[in-house]
């Protein structure tokens, strides 16, 4: 899907026509209106998204009489501050965050379940799955983010049909480095995960309800070793390189030295500002099976220590969980909305539509505490394999190290 800078920026006008915050309180839900004694809600949000929520806050106050205090917070500190303050009763009623916090937040007992009611069916499946932990929904999702292939459509006119086809197309165009992806000396398994899943080797298996099972380490299945061998071969061929970090990958793509860049929506603006005719493509599979990236979902949690849980739930479900508010949040970050109708509206832009199409195959990044035992070994092992270490032995050590850490 192609787009230029003009079409990327034009979506703001489309959204401005659709947004009407004053009517956002009419969404269907089976939640109660407010707590009988609730007079105010304190909501911690990323400082860059305070303005996007002011309309919803004012509309809620006008409808219910409950004041909503939006507190802008440093996104790098908001989780730790919430975990520390919630048990004291000094924290917020609602906090904005990411779904992969759920394991830590649940373990610390600082979040309360959310009742989505009939509105649950209105969310993208991956957003709803990511908002659920151990069968309970704890987050009202508002955005879904995943990586995809950015293609310089002026160099390569058509999407690649496979990983090998991508490399061949780039070389036929005279490029020494057809494809770039962020790695670095310690690797970057987040960006390599789509290729790993194409070999049938997800990190963990899942139970009947779709919850990740830390006792079922799928990385140790035969597909994991097939991926490791493939990764070693690609490293030897120069298609993956630990000398290429995020900045170098960006530089090569912007300079036209690489035609394909595996990255996320956060880098689209830089590419279009540089005048590149960007197309968003599916991640080319090395096997023919889908290359499934991780999905990161952003949303809102209700504090377990809040005295205003019903009002907080009502504000989230019936105000934040509406098309107009989710589109306001989209304007603030250009990340695909989690609500289906808002996502479809945002996808009138080809860039967003491209990421939405790739995200249809995405899987939630595991939020379970055991994931911490994976990250610390995963990237190091992949970097070593890229740099020539024995793939089988290195991958086996990774599996053994992660298994021991989880136990």
N, C-alpha and C positions, 0 to 999 in steps of 0.2 A: 504494500500500500504506500503510495507516494504522497509526499506533502512538502510544501515549501514554507518559508517563514511566514508568509502572508496568511496562509490557511491555518497555521498553528495559532496565530494571534487572534484570528477572526472569531474563534469560538466564544471568546468573552462576550461579544455582542449577541450571539445566539442565546447564551445563558442569561444575559441581562433581561432579555424579553421574557424568559420563562419564569424567572424568580419572582415570587410574590409572597413574602414571608408572613404577611398579616393573616393569611388563610391557612397556615401550616398546622393548626391545631385540630384539623378535622380528620386525621388519619384513623383508620380502623384499628382498634386494639381492645383487648378485654381487661386492660389495667384500670385501676381506680383513678380518680382525678388527682387527688393529693392527700397527704396525711392531714388529719383534721387540725393539727397544731403546727403544721409547717409554715414558717413565715419567710424563710430564705434558703437558697441552695448555694453552696460554694462549689464552683467548678474550676478545676485546674486544667489549663490547656496550654499547648505549645504557643509561645508568644506570637508567632507568626499567623496564628489562626484565631486570635481573639476577635478581630474585626468581622471575620466570616460568621461568627456565632452571635453577634450582637442583636441581629434581627430576631433570631429564635428566642434569645433571652428576653427581649422586650415583649415579644408576642406572648410568651408564657406568663410573664408577670401581668400583662394586661388581662389575660384570660382567667388566671387563677388567683392573682393577688400575691403570689409567692415571688419574692425578689430573687433573681439569679445573679450572683456575683461571679463574673468571669475573671479569673486570676491568671495572667500570663506567666508562664514558668520557662526556665531554661530546659530545653528538651533533654539535655544530657544529665540533668539532675532530678528530673521530675519523678522517676521511678523510686530512686533511693529515698528521696524526701517523703514520698507517699508511704513507703514501707515503714519508715521511722516514725512518722507522725500519726498515722492512722490509729495505732493502738492507744495513743494518748488522748484521742478524741479531739485533737487539734487539727487534724487533716481535713481534706475536702469531703464533700458528699459524693462528688463525681470527679474522676480523673481521666484525662486523655492518655492513651498509650498504645502499645503494640501487642499483638496477640501472643508473641513469643515470650512475653512477660508472665503469661498465665501460670506456668508451673511454679515460678518463684512467688507470685502473688498468692496463689492458692496454698502453697506450703506455709506461707507466713500468715494465712488466715485473714487477709485484709480486704478481700473482695466478696461481695454478695451476689447470689444468682440474679439474673435479669429475666423477666417474663416478657417475651416478645409477642405472645399471643398469636393472632392470625397474621400479624405482619411478618412472621418468620419466612413465609413462602415468598416474600418480596425481595429477598436478598440473594445475591449470587451464591451458589452452593459452596464454593471454596471459602467465601467470607463467613458463612454460617458455620461451616465445619471448623474453621480456625477460631471462632468465638466460643467454641464448646470444649470443655475440659472434663474428662471423666463422666461424660453424659450430661453435664450441666452447662447451660449457657451463662457465661459471665461477662460478655462484652457486647455492646451495641456497635457493630462495624460501620465504618464510613468510607473506607478506601482500601483498595487491593492493588498491590504493587508486585511486579515480576519483571524479569529480564527478557529480552528478545534480541533478535539480530537487527542492528542498524546497518542498512546497505546504502552505499553511495550509488544512487541510481543513474548517475551520469557516467560512471565507470562500468557498472554491471547492470544491464537493463532488466534482467529477470531474476527472481529468487532462485536460490540453490535448491536442488531436489534432495541432496544428501550432503553429509560432511565432505566426502571426497569430491563431489561436484562443486562445492563451494571453493575448495582449494584449486581445483582445475580451472574454474572460471577466472579466479584471480590471477593465476599464472598465465593463462591465455591472454589476459589483459596487460601482461608485462609487469606484474607486481611481484616483488621479491617476498613481500609479506602480505599475502591476500587477506589474512584474518588475524584480528587481535582480540585478546581478552585479558583482563586484569589478572595477574598472578602475583609476582613478587617472590622474595626469597623464602617466605614461609607458606607459599601457595595460597590458593583462594578456592576452597571447596564449594562455596556458595555459587560461584560462576561455573564450576565444572559439573555441578550436580545434574544438569539436564543430560549430559553425555553418560553419566553413571546410571541414571534411571533407564536410559535407552538399552542398557545391557541387562535390565531386570534386577538391579541391585540397589533398591532404596535403602536408606539408613536403617529403618525399623519396619517390621511388619505391623499390621493393624488388626484389631479385633473386629468382631461382627458389627460393631457400631461405628467403625472407622477411627477409633482411638489408637494412637501409636502405642505399641507394646515394647517396652524397653528390654524385655526378656527375649525378644525375637530380633536379633541383630542380623538383618538381611545382607549387610555388607560382606559377611562371610560366606554367602552363597556363591556358587560357581560364577554367576554373572559378575560378581565383584572382582574376581580374579581375571575374567575376560576383559573387564574395563581397565584393570591395572596394566595388562599386557598391551592393550590398545593405546593407553596413555603413554606408556614407555615408547612405543613406536612413533607416536606423534611428536613426542619430545625429541627423539632422534632425528625426525624429519624437519624439525624447526617450527612446527605448527603450534606448539605451546612452548613458552619461554619464560622462565622465572625472572629474567632481566626486565621483562615488561610489566611494569606496575600500572596503576590506574592513569597516572599522568602521561606515561609514555604511550599507552594504548590510545589515549585521547589525541595526543600529538600526531601519531601516525595516521589516524583516521582523518583528522582535520587537514593534514597536509596532502591527502590523497595517496599516501603510501600504502594504505590498506583500504580495501573496499568493503569489508565486513567487520563489524564491531559488536561483540556480545556484551551488552550493557543494559542499563535500565532507563526509565523515563527521565531520571534526573540529569542525564547527559544530552537529551534531545535539544534543549534550548541552545546549548553551546554549539552543537553541530549546525543547526539551522541559522544561527547568528553568523556562522562562518560562511554562509552561502551554499552549504552542501544540500543537494537534492536528496533528502533522506527518505528511504522506504523502510517500513517495519515488516520484517519477515519472521516466519516460524524458525525455531532453532533447528538447523539441519541435523538429522539423526545419523549416527555412524552405523546403525544396524537396521533401520527400517521400522523399528518400534518407536513410539513417541518419545521425544526428548522433553521430559517434564521438569520445568524449573520450580524452584521454591516460590510460593506466594507469601508475601508479607502483608498482613492485614492490620489496619489501624482502626482504633475504636475508642469507646468510653466504658469505664468500669464504675460500678457503684461501691462505695466503701462499706465494708461489713460493720463499721462502727458508726455509720451515719444514723442519725435519729429521724431522717427524712427519706427513708428508702422508697416509699411508695411515690412520693413526689419526684424523687430522682428518676425512678423507673418511668414515670409518666413523661417527664421532660425528654428523656432519651428516646423512648419509643414513638411518642406522638409529635415530637418537634425535631430532634436531630435525625430521626429516622424517616424524614420526608424528602421528597425529590428536591424541593427548592433549597433546603438547608444543605443537603449533600452536594448540590451543585455549587453552592457558595463555598463549601469546603474544597471542592474541586478547583474552583477558580484560584484558591489560595495556594494550591500545591500541584495542580495538573496531574493528579493521580486518579486512576479509574475509581469512580464511586462504587460503594459496595451494594447499594440499592439498585435493583435491576433497571427500573425505569430511568433513574438518574444516569446509570452507566450507558444505557442506550442513547440518551440525549447527548451525553458527553462524546459518544462514539460517532457523532456526526463529523468529528474531526478524524481524518484518516490515521493520524499518529495514534490517537487513543483507540481507535478501532483495531489497529494492528496489535497493540499490547493486549487488548481485550481478547482477541482471537488466540494469541499465544497463551494467555492466562487461562483459557478454557481447559488446557491440559495441566495447569499448575497444581501443585500439592502444597498444603500448608507447611511452613517450616515447623518442625516439631517444637512444641512448647514444654515438653516434659523435662524435669530436672536432669534426667540422664543425658540430655543433649550436651550439657556442659562437659561431660566426659568424652564426647566425640570430637568437639571442635579442637581441643588442645592437641590432639594427635593427627587429625585428618589432613590438614593442610601441609603439615611437615612431611607426611608420608607421600602425598601427591607431588610435592615439589621435588623430593628425592627421586621419585620415579621419572619425572620429566628430565631430571638431570643425569639419568643413566643408572640409577640403582636398580638392582634386580627386582622386577615388578612383583613376582610371586612372593619372594621372601619379605619384601617391604610391606606388601598388602597384608600378609599373614601376621606380621608384627603389629600392624595397625589394628587388625581385628582382635588380636590377643590383648593389646594394651587397653582398648576400649572395653572389652569384656571384663577385664580385671577391674577397671575403674568403676564400671557400673555395679559390679558385685560388692 
